[in-house]
């Protein structure tokens, strides 16, 4: 299944932002930042990664629905992937 390149570009941008957020969290830990601040930033990174994963799955679902030849098998794969993020 091929995913929409425009959607994947958005996902890539989201992942790059999450990567920057994660680097900031690592710096915070290394510098001994306040625990609550570290946890807050970790939560933001986690949500960003979840959103990226859901965007990939949503793009896959759209593709599966558009391509009915492989729809059932791909939808089962996508359901499994979706549940892995839950």
Biopython code that builds the backbone (N, CA, C, O; Angstrom):
import numpy as np
from Bio.PDB.StructureBuilder import StructureBuilder

atoms = [
    (1, "UNK", "N", (0.839, -1.163, 0.000)),
    (1, "UNK", "CA", (0.000, 0.000, 0.000)),
    (1, "UNK", "C", (0.890, 1.234, 0.000)),
    (1, "UNK", "O", (1.807, 1.351, 0.814)),
    (2, "UNK", "N", (0.613, 2.149, -0.917)),
    (2, "UNK", "CA", (1.347, 3.405, -0.994)),
    (2, "UNK", "C", (0.573, 4.472, -0.240)),
    (2, "UNK", "O", (-0.633, 4.633, -0.431)),
    (3, "UNK", "N", (1.267, 5.188, 0.607)),
    (3, "UNK", "CA", (0.632, 6.247, 1.378)),
    (3, "UNK", "C", (0.759, 7.570, 0.645)),
    (3, "UNK", "O", (1.713, 7.783, -0.104)),
    (4, "UNK", "N", (-0.195, 8.451, 0.857)),
    (4, "UNK", "CA", (-0.241, 9.757, 0.212)),
    (4, "UNK", "C", (1.025, 10.552, 0.543)),
    (4, "UNK", "O", (1.277, 10.844, 1.712)),
    (5, "UNK", "N", (1.823, 10.906, -0.470)),
    (5, "UNK", "CA", (3.083, 11.628, -0.222)),
    (5, "UNK", "C", (2.872, 12.968, 0.490)),
    (5, "UNK", "O", (3.695, 13.361, 1.316)),
    (6, "UNK", "N", (1.782, 13.669, 0.180)),
    (6, "UNK", "CA", (1.525, 14.946, 0.862)),
    (6, "UNK", "C", (1.263, 14.728, 2.347)),
    (6, "UNK", "O", (1.750, 15.479, 3.192)),
    (7, "UNK", "N", (0.492, 13.698, 2.653)),
    (7, "UNK", "CA", (0.223, 13.378, 4.060)),
    (7, "UNK", "C", (1.501, 12.944, 4.772)),
    (7, "UNK", "O", (1.733, 13.315, 5.922)),
    (8, "UNK", "N", (2.322, 12.165, 4.092)),
    (8, "UNK", "CA", (3.550, 11.688, 4.714)),
    (8, "UNK", "C", (4.553, 12.821, 4.931)),
    (8, "UNK", "O", (5.365, 12.761, 5.854)),
    (9, "UNK", "N", (4.501, 13.846, 4.090)),
    (9, "UNK", "CA", (5.353, 15.017, 4.306)),
    (9, "UNK", "C", (4.951, 15.706, 5.605)),
    (9, "UNK", "O", (5.807, 16.128, 6.382)),
    (10, "UNK", "N", (3.631, 15.819, 5.838)),
    (10, "UNK", "CA", (3.132, 16.408, 7.078)),
    (10, "UNK", "C", (3.555, 15.563, 8.279)),
    (10, "UNK", "O", (3.949, 16.092, 9.318)),
    (11, "UNK", "N", (3.467, 14.251, 8.122)),
    (11, "UNK", "CA", (3.884, 13.348, 9.203)),
    (11, "UNK", "C", (5.376, 13.522, 9.474)),
    (11, "UNK", "O", (5.799, 13.578, 10.628)),
    (12, "UNK", "N", (6.171, 13.608, 8.404)),
    (12, "UNK", "CA", (7.612, 13.817, 8.570)),
    (12, "UNK", "C", (7.908, 15.102, 9.320)),
    (12, "UNK", "O", (8.782, 15.129, 10.187)),
    (13, "UNK", "N", (7.187, 16.166, 8.995)),
    (13, "UNK", "CA", (7.381, 17.434, 9.705)),
    (13, "UNK", "C", (7.009, 17.307, 11.175)),
    (13, "UNK", "O", (7.690, 17.847, 12.046)),
    (14, "UNK", "N", (5.930, 16.593, 11.442)),
    (14, "UNK", "CA", (5.498, 16.385, 12.826)),
    (14, "UNK", "C", (6.552, 15.586, 13.600)),
    (14, "UNK", "O", (6.843, 15.882, 14.759)),
    (15, "UNK", "N", (7.109, 14.584, 12.951)),
    (15, "UNK", "CA", (8.141, 13.768, 13.608)),
    (15, "UNK", "C", (9.419, 14.571, 13.858)),
    (15, "UNK", "O", (10.088, 14.378, 14.873)),
    (16, "UNK", "N", (9.750, 15.461, 12.943)),
    (16, "UNK", "CA", (10.934, 16.314, 13.147)),
    (16, "UNK", "C", (10.726, 17.247, 14.336)),
    (16, "UNK", "O", (11.652, 17.485, 15.111)),
    (17, "UNK", "N", (9.506, 17.777, 14.480)),
    (17, "UNK", "CA", (9.217, 18.611, 15.656)),
    (17, "UNK", "C", (9.319, 17.782, 16.935)),
    (17, "UNK", "O", (9.867, 18.240, 17.937)),
    (18, "UNK", "N", (8.786, 16.560, 16.891)),
    (18, "UNK", "CA", (8.862, 15.684, 18.067)),
    (18, "UNK", "C", (10.309, 15.355, 18.397)),
    (18, "UNK", "O", (10.680, 15.262, 19.567)),
    (19, "UNK", "N", (11.123, 15.180, 17.367)),
    (19, "UNK", "CA", (12.545, 14.902, 17.574)),
    (19, "UNK", "C", (13.203, 16.074, 18.307)),
    (19, "UNK", "O", (14.004, 15.876, 19.220)),
    (20, "UNK", "N", (12.858, 17.285, 17.900)),
    (20, "UNK", "CA", (13.395, 18.468, 18.582)),
    (20, "UNK", "C", (12.917, 18.550, 20.022)),
    (20, "UNK", "O", (13.685, 18.893, 20.920)),
    (21, "UNK", "N", (11.643, 18.234, 20.238)),
    (21, "UNK", "CA", (11.110, 18.229, 21.600)),
    (21, "UNK", "C", (11.831, 17.196, 22.457)),
    (21, "UNK", "O", (12.160, 17.459, 23.614)),
    (22, "UNK", "N", (12.074, 16.028, 21.886)),
    (22, "UNK", "CA", (12.750, 14.972, 22.640)),
    (22, "UNK", "C", (14.180, 15.378, 22.984)),
    (22, "UNK", "O", (14.652, 15.113, 24.089)),
    (23, "UNK", "N", (14.860, 16.010, 22.055)),
    (23, "UNK", "CA", (16.219, 16.492, 22.336)),
    (23, "UNK", "C", (16.196, 17.489, 23.494)),
    (23, "UNK", "O", (17.091, 17.493, 24.340)),
    (24, "UNK", "N", (15.172, 18.327, 23.524)),
    (24, "UNK", "CA", (15.036, 19.291, 24.623)),
    (24, "UNK", "C", (14.809, 18.574, 25.951)),
    (24, "UNK", "O", (15.335, 18.992, 26.982)),
    (25, "UNK", "N", (14.029, 17.496, 25.926)),
    (25, "UNK", "CA", (13.779, 16.730, 27.157)),
    (25, "UNK", "C", (15.079, 16.095, 27.639)),
    (25, "UNK", "O", (15.360, 16.095, 28.837)),
    (26, "UNK", "N", (15.858, 15.564, 26.736)),
    (26, "UNK", "CA", (17.143, 14.960, 27.113)),
    (26, "UNK", "C", (18.030, 16.017, 27.769)),
    (26, "UNK", "O", (18.662, 15.756, 28.793)),
    (27, "UNK", "N", (18.075, 17.206, 27.178)),
    (27, "UNK", "CA", (18.865, 18.294, 27.782)),
    (27, "UNK", "C", (18.347, 18.631, 29.170)),
    (27, "UNK", "O", (19.126, 18.852, 30.097)),
    (28, "UNK", "N", (17.029, 18.669, 29.308)),
    (28, "UNK", "CA", (16.447, 18.981, 30.615)),
    (28, "UNK", "C", (16.877, 17.957, 31.659)),
    (28, "UNK", "O", (17.237, 18.314, 32.781)),
    (29, "UNK", "N", (16.836, 16.685, 31.282)),
    (29, "UNK", "CA", (17.239, 15.624, 32.210)),
    (29, "UNK", "C", (18.718, 15.768, 32.556)),
    (29, "UNK", "O", (19.099, 15.679, 33.722)),
    (30, "UNK", "N", (19.549, 15.992, 31.534)),
    (30, "UNK", "CA", (20.990, 16.141, 31.759)),
    (30, "UNK", "C", (21.316, 17.327, 32.658)),
    (30, "UNK", "O", (22.283, 17.298, 33.420)),
    (31, "UNK", "N", (20.490, 18.374, 32.557)),
    (31, "UNK", "CA", (20.729, 19.589, 33.341)),
    (31, "UNK", "C", (20.022, 19.571, 34.690)),
    (31, "UNK", "O", (20.117, 20.531, 35.456)),
    (32, "UNK", "N", (19.316, 18.489, 34.984)),
    (32, "UNK", "CA", (18.649, 18.358, 36.278)),
    (32, "UNK", "C", (17.413, 19.227, 36.417)),
    (32, "UNK", "O", (17.151, 19.761, 37.494)),
    (33, "UNK", "N", (16.660, 19.375, 35.353)),
    (33, "UNK", "CA", (15.451, 20.204, 35.391)),
    (33, "UNK", "C", (14.416, 19.617, 36.348)),
    (33, "UNK", "O", (14.491, 18.453, 36.740)),
    (34, "UNK", "N", (13.469, 20.441, 36.702)),
    (34, "UNK", "CA", (12.384, 20.048, 37.591)),
    (34, "UNK", "C", (11.618, 18.851, 37.020)),
    (34, "UNK", "O", (11.333, 18.800, 35.824)),
    (35, "UNK", "N", (11.297, 17.910, 37.871)),
    (35, "UNK", "CA", (10.620, 16.681, 37.466)),
    (35, "UNK", "C", (9.304, 16.965, 36.739)),
    (35, "UNK", "O", (9.023, 16.352, 35.709)),
    (36, "UNK", "N", (8.516, 17.866, 37.253)),
    (36, "UNK", "CA", (7.214, 18.174, 36.649)),
    (36, "UNK", "C", (7.393, 18.728, 35.240)),
    (36, "UNK", "O", (6.616, 18.404, 34.342)),
    (37, "UNK", "N", (8.412, 19.561, 35.042)),
    (37, "UNK", "CA", (8.671, 20.113, 33.712)),
    (37, "UNK", "C", (9.094, 19.018, 32.732)),
    (37, "UNK", "O", (8.669, 19.010, 31.577)),
    (38, "UNK", "N", (9.927, 18.103, 33.198)),
    (38, "UNK", "CA", (10.376, 16.997, 32.350)),
    (38, "UNK", "C", (9.180, 16.133, 31.944)),
    (38, "UNK", "O", (9.035, 15.780, 30.774)),
    (39, "UNK", "N", (8.336, 15.798, 32.902)),
    (39, "UNK", "CA", (7.177, 14.951, 32.620)),
    (39, "UNK", "C", (6.220, 15.659, 31.657)),
    (39, "UNK", "O", (5.669, 15.031, 30.753)),
    (40, "UNK", "N", (6.027, 16.948, 31.850)),
    (40, "UNK", "CA", (5.156, 17.718, 30.948)),
    (40, "UNK", "C", (5.680, 17.662, 29.517)),
    (40, "UNK", "O", (4.908, 17.458, 28.580)),
    (41, "UNK", "N", (6.978, 17.840, 29.348)),
    (41, "UNK", "CA", (7.563, 17.801, 28.011)),
    (41, "UNK", "C", (7.539, 16.391, 27.424)),
    (41, "UNK", "O", (7.329, 16.223, 26.223)),
    (42, "UNK", "N", (7.751, 15.392, 28.254)),
    (42, "UNK", "CA", (7.651, 14.009, 27.776)),
    (42, "UNK", "C", (6.240, 13.705, 27.283)),
    (42, "UNK", "O", (6.059, 13.013, 26.281)),
    (43, "UNK", "N", (5.253, 14.223, 27.990)),
    (43, "UNK", "CA", (3.865, 14.034, 27.577)),
    (43, "UNK", "C", (3.634, 14.677, 26.216)),
    (43, "UNK", "O", (2.944, 14.103, 25.374)),
    (44, "UNK", "N", (4.193, 15.843, 25.990)),
    (44, "UNK", "CA", (4.039, 16.525, 24.701)),
    (44, "UNK", "C", (4.675, 15.722, 23.579)),
    (44, "UNK", "O", (4.108, 15.615, 22.492)),
    (45, "UNK", "N", (5.847, 15.159, 23.833)),
    (45, "UNK", "CA", (6.523, 14.333, 22.827)),
    (45, "UNK", "C", (5.693, 13.092, 22.526)),
    (45, "UNK", "O", (5.522, 12.716, 21.366)),
    (46, "UNK", "N", (5.187, 12.471, 23.558)),
    (46, "UNK", "CA", (4.378, 11.265, 23.392)),
    (46, "UNK", "C", (3.139, 11.547, 22.547)),
    (46, "UNK", "O", (2.800, 10.765, 21.659)),
    (47, "UNK", "N", (2.471, 12.652, 22.819)),
    (47, "UNK", "CA", (1.270, 13.015, 22.060)),
    (47, "UNK", "C", (1.624, 13.297, 20.597)),
    (47, "UNK", "O", (0.881, 12.922, 19.690)),
    (48, "UNK", "N", (2.756, 13.957, 20.378)),
    (48, "UNK", "CA", (3.177, 14.253, 19.006)),
    (48, "UNK", "C", (3.437, 12.962, 18.233)),
    (48, "UNK", "O", (3.064, 12.853, 17.065)),
    (49, "UNK", "N", (4.069, 11.994, 18.872)),
    (49, "UNK", "CA", (4.336, 10.714, 18.221)),
    (49, "UNK", "C", (3.039, 9.956, 17.954)),
    (49, "UNK", "O", (2.874, 9.351, 16.895)),
    (50, "UNK", "N", (2.126, 9.991, 18.913)),
    (50, "UNK", "CA", (0.829, 9.333, 18.712)),
    (50, "UNK", "C", (0.085, 9.950, 17.534)),
    (50, "UNK", "O", (-0.478, 9.238, 16.703)),
    (51, "UNK", "N", (0.087, 11.263, 17.470)),
    (51, "UNK", "CA", (-0.607, 11.941, 16.366)),
    (51, "UNK", "C", (0.015, 11.572, 15.024)),
    (51, "UNK", "O", (-0.696, 11.384, 14.037)),
    (52, "UNK", "N", (1.322, 11.470, 14.987)),
    (52, "UNK", "CA", (1.991, 11.072, 13.739)),
    (52, "UNK", "C", (1.570, 9.652, 13.355)),
    (52, "UNK", "O", (1.274, 9.385, 12.190)),
    (53, "UNK", "N", (1.543, 8.750, 14.325)),
    (53, "UNK", "CA", (1.132, 7.377, 14.053)),
    (53, "UNK", "C", (-0.301, 7.297, 13.567)),
    (53, "UNK", "O", (-0.600, 6.564, 12.625)),
    (54, "UNK", "N", (-1.192, 8.049, 14.207)),
    (54, "UNK", "CA", (-2.590, 8.038, 13.780)),
    (54, "UNK", "C", (-2.749, 8.637, 12.390)),
    (54, "UNK", "O", (-3.598, 8.193, 11.617)),
    (55, "UNK", "N", (-1.943, 9.637, 12.068)),
    (55, "UNK", "CA", (-2.007, 10.233, 10.729)),
    (55, "UNK", "C", (-1.584, 9.221, 9.667)),
    (55, "UNK", "O", (-2.175, 9.167, 8.589)),
    (56, "UNK", "N", (-0.568, 8.424, 9.969)),
    (56, "UNK", "CA", (-0.130, 7.379, 9.027)),
    (56, "UNK", "C", (-1.251, 6.364, 8.837)),
    (56, "UNK", "O", (-1.550, 5.970, 7.710)),
    (57, "UNK", "N", (-1.865, 5.946, 9.923)),
    (57, "UNK", "CA", (-2.943, 4.959, 9.838)),
    (57, "UNK", "C", (-4.142, 5.533, 9.092)),
    (57, "UNK", "O", (-4.747, 4.842, 8.273)),
    (58, "UNK", "N", (-4.492, 6.784, 9.365)),
    (58, "UNK", "CA", (-5.627, 7.406, 8.675)),
    (58, "UNK", "C", (-5.370, 7.468, 7.174)),
    (58, "UNK", "O", (-6.274, 7.223, 6.375)),
    (59, "UNK", "N", (-4.152, 7.791, 6.797)),
    (59, "UNK", "CA", (-3.806, 7.822, 5.376)),
    (59, "UNK", "C", (-3.925, 6.426, 4.773)),
    (59, "UNK", "O", (-4.396, 6.268, 3.647)),
    (60, "UNK", "N", (-3.499, 5.425, 5.521)),
    (60, "UNK", "CA", (-3.621, 4.046, 5.059)),
    (60, "UNK", "C", (-5.053, 3.608, 4.894)),
    (60, "UNK", "O", (-5.387, 2.904, 3.941)),
    (61, "UNK", "N", (-5.915, 4.023, 5.830)),
    (61, "UNK", "CA", (-7.336, 3.670, 5.731)),
    (61, "UNK", "C", (-7.937, 4.307, 4.488)),
    (61, "UNK", "O", (-8.678, 3.657, 3.751)),
    (62, "UNK", "N", (-7.621, 5.579, 4.253)),
    (62, "UNK", "CA", (-8.132, 6.238, 3.047)),
    (62, "UNK", "C", (-7.675, 5.500, 1.802)),
    (62, "UNK", "O", (-8.452, 5.314, 0.866)),
    (63, "UNK", "N", (-6.417, 5.078, 1.788)),
    (63, "UNK", "CA", (-5.882, 4.354, 0.636)),
    (63, "UNK", "C", (-6.591, 3.011, 0.463)),
    (63, "UNK", "O", (-6.929, 2.623, -0.655)),
    (64, "UNK", "N", (-6.813, 2.310, 1.562)),
    (64, "UNK", "CA", (-7.494, 1.014, 1.494)),
    (64, "UNK", "C", (-8.913, 1.158, 0.958)),
    (64, "UNK", "O", (-9.375, 0.341, 0.161)),
    (65, "UNK", "N", (-9.592, 2.198, 1.405)),
    (65, "UNK", "CA", (-10.966, 2.397, 0.965)),
    (65, "UNK", "C", (-11.014, 2.789, -0.505)),
    (65, "UNK", "O", (-11.978, 2.474, -1.204)),
    (66, "UNK", "N", (-9.983, 3.469, -0.972)),
    (66, "UNK", "CA", (-9.933, 3.851, -2.380)),
    (66, "UNK", "C", (-9.573, 2.662, -3.266)),
    (66, "UNK", "O", (-9.993, 2.589, -4.421)),
    (67, "UNK", "N", (-8.793, 1.731, -2.719)),
    (67, "UNK", "CA", (-8.339, 0.561, -3.470)),
    (67, "UNK", "C", (-9.015, -0.682, -2.899)),
    (67, "UNK", "O", (-8.477, -1.326, -1.998)),
    (68, "UNK", "N", (-10.172, -1.012, -3.411)),
    (68, "UNK", "CA", (-10.965, -2.101, -2.837)),
    (68, "UNK", "C", (-10.417, -3.481, -3.155)),
    (68, "UNK", "O", (-10.893, -4.456, -2.574)),
    (69, "UNK", "N", (-9.445, -3.618, -4.043)),
    (69, "UNK", "CA", (-8.880, -4.930, -4.382)),
    (69, "UNK", "C", (-8.210, -5.579, -3.176)),
    (69, "UNK", "O", (-8.374, -6.777, -2.945)),
    (70, "UNK", "N", (-7.464, -4.805, -2.414)),
    (70, "UNK", "CA", (-6.735, -5.337, -1.257)),
    (70, "UNK", "C", (-7.324, -4.844, 0.055)),
    (70, "UNK", "O", (-6.702, -4.989, 1.107)),
    (71, "UNK", "N", (-8.504, -4.270, 0.005)),
    (71, "UNK", "CA", (-9.078, -3.595, 1.158)),
    (71, "UNK", "C", (-9.153, -4.408, 2.429)),
    (71, "UNK", "O", (-8.702, -3.934, 3.473)),
    (72, "UNK", "N", (-9.696, -5.601, 2.392)),
    (72, "UNK", "CA", (-9.914, -6.374, 3.625)),
    (72, "UNK", "C", (-8.605, -6.722, 4.317)),
    (72, "UNK", "O", (-8.474, -6.532, 5.526)),
    (73, "UNK", "N", (-7.648, -7.222, 3.573)),
    (73, "UNK", "CA", (-6.373, -7.611, 4.178)),
    (73, "UNK", "C", (-5.664, -6.394, 4.752)),
    (73, "UNK", "O", (-5.133, -6.455, 5.861)),
    (74, "UNK", "N", (-5.648, -5.283, 4.008)),
    (74, "UNK", "CA", (-4.980, -4.087, 4.482)),
    (74, "UNK", "C", (-5.705, -3.482, 5.674)),
    (74, "UNK", "O", (-5.060, -2.991, 6.600)),
    (75, "UNK", "N", (-7.030, -3.507, 5.668)),
    (75, "UNK", "CA", (-7.771, -2.977, 6.807)),
    (75, "UNK", "C", (-7.472, -3.764, 8.077)),
    (75, "UNK", "O", (-7.405, -3.183, 9.160)),
    (76, "UNK", "N", (-7.294, -5.066, 7.962)),
    (76, "UNK", "CA", (-6.936, -5.865, 9.129)),
    (76, "UNK", "C", (-5.560, -5.468, 9.649)),
    (76, "UNK", "O", (-5.352, -5.363, 10.858)),
    (77, "UNK", "N", (-4.619, -5.247, 8.726)),
    (77, "UNK", "CA", (-3.286, -4.789, 9.135)),
    (77, "UNK", "C", (-3.367, -3.431, 9.819)),
    (77, "UNK", "O", (-2.738, -3.208, 10.854)),
    (78, "UNK", "N", (-4.147, -2.525, 9.232)),
    (78, "UNK", "CA", (-4.277, -1.187, 9.796)),
    (78, "UNK", "C", (-4.947, -1.218, 11.165)),
    (78, "UNK", "O", (-4.577, -0.457, 12.060)),
    (79, "UNK", "N", (-5.931, -2.095, 11.326)),
    (79, "UNK", "CA", (-6.575, -2.223, 12.630)),
    (79, "UNK", "C", (-5.563, -2.680, 13.678)),
    (79, "UNK", "O", (-5.547, -2.172, 14.799)),
    (80, "UNK", "N", (-4.740, -3.619, 13.314)),
    (80, "UNK", "CA", (-3.710, -4.103, 14.246)),
    (80, "UNK", "C", (-2.735, -2.983, 14.594)),
    (80, "UNK", "O", (-2.348, -2.827, 15.752)),
    (81, "UNK", "N", (-2.341, -2.204, 13.584)),
    (81, "UNK", "CA", (-1.434, -1.076, 13.831)),
    (81, "UNK", "C", (-2.091, -0.023, 14.717)),
    (81, "UNK", "O", (-1.469, 0.514, 15.634)),
    (82, "UNK", "N", (-3.355, 0.261, 14.427)),
    (82, "UNK", "CA", (-4.085, 1.231, 15.229)),
    (82, "UNK", "C", (-4.115, 0.787, 16.689)),
    (82, "UNK", "O", (-3.867, 1.591, 17.588)),
    (83, "UNK", "N", (-4.411, -0.462, 16.923)),
    (83, "UNK", "CA", (-4.478, -0.972, 18.293)),
    (83, "UNK", "C", (-3.116, -0.950, 18.976)),
    (83, "UNK", "O", (-3.041, -0.852, 20.201)),
    (84, "UNK", "N", (-2.051, -1.041, 18.204)),
    (84, "UNK", "CA", (-0.722, -0.988, 18.814)),
    (84, "UNK", "C", (-0.418, 0.407, 19.353)),
    (84, "UNK", "O", (0.422, 0.553, 20.241)),
    (85, "UNK", "N", (-1.088, 1.431, 18.829)),
    (85, "UNK", "CA", (-0.911, 2.795, 19.332)),
    (85, "UNK", "C", (-1.819, 3.119, 20.508)),
    (85, "UNK", "O", (-1.574, 4.070, 21.249)),
    (86, "UNK", "N", (-2.863, 2.327, 20.674)),
    (86, "UNK", "CA", (-3.854, 2.628, 21.714)),
    (86, "UNK", "C", (-3.316, 2.333, 23.103)),
    (86, "UNK", "O", (-4.020, 2.531, 24.093)),
]
sb = StructureBuilder()
sb.init_structure("model")
sb.init_model(0)
sb.init_chain("A")
sb.init_seg("    ")
for serial, (resi, resn, name, xyz) in enumerate(atoms, 1):
    if name == "N":
        sb.init_residue(resn, " ", resi, " ")
    sb.init_atom(name, np.array(xyz, "f"), 0.0, 1.0, " ", f" {name:<3s}", serial, name[0])
structure = sb.get_structure()
